[in-house]
């Protein structure tokens, strides 16, 4: 979020899109498709096939024999829990990072500056006079729109001829 045209509301919309894509990927069909495409790519580029790591036996001195350890039979069984854990972690981290009171406050301030709406959200800032800000936003809007007209006409007529 470093461009001149970027906004907090645009950032939050992008985060929501990313979270919805992650949610759509969170199923066995998507995982199986990933495994299939990975296997296809490894054979296409003559790479070593993905394999289940070898079974490591517990040393006899610590193994009491009470329970048999689980060992996945297929690559899919081995990577499936990691796949879902990754998607869950990304989703939770996006929510924790961008669903905060401070970002919501910035979004409200952004709306005031960009649209002039939601002026009641600035009442908590004693250093901002709402009437003066409204007048300044009106002047800025008029100035900006007239600058855009001049810029637009200069682009369409670069030599200055009418």
C-alpha positions, 0 to 999 in steps of 0.5 A: 500500500505505497502507491499514490492512488492507493486507499485504505478502503481499496486495501481492505477490499483487496484483503477481502478478495484474498480471504474469499479466494483462500476460502474457495481453495480450502477444500479437498478438490483444490488440494487434489488439483494442486497435487495433480498439477505438481505431479504433472510439472515434476514429470514434465520437467524431469524432476524427482517426484514428491515422496512421503518422507521415510518412516523414522522408527522410535528408538527402542529405549524410548518406545514403550510400545503402547501405541503405533505411530501414524505414517501417511501412505500417500503424498496427499495424506502427508501434505493435506494437513499442511495445506489446510494449516497454511490456508488457515494461518494466512486467513487468520493473519489477514484478519488479525492484521487488517481487522483492527480499530485503527485501520477502521478509524483511518478508513472513516477519515479517508472517506471524510477526505475523499468524499466529504461524507461521515463528518461525524467521525471526526468529532473525536479529533478536537484539533479539527474544526468540522465546519472549517474542514468542510469548507476546505474540502469544498475549495479543494474539490473545486480546485482539483476539478479545475486542475483536472480540466486544464490537465485534460485539455493539455493532453488532448491538445499538446501544442496549445492550439484550439 
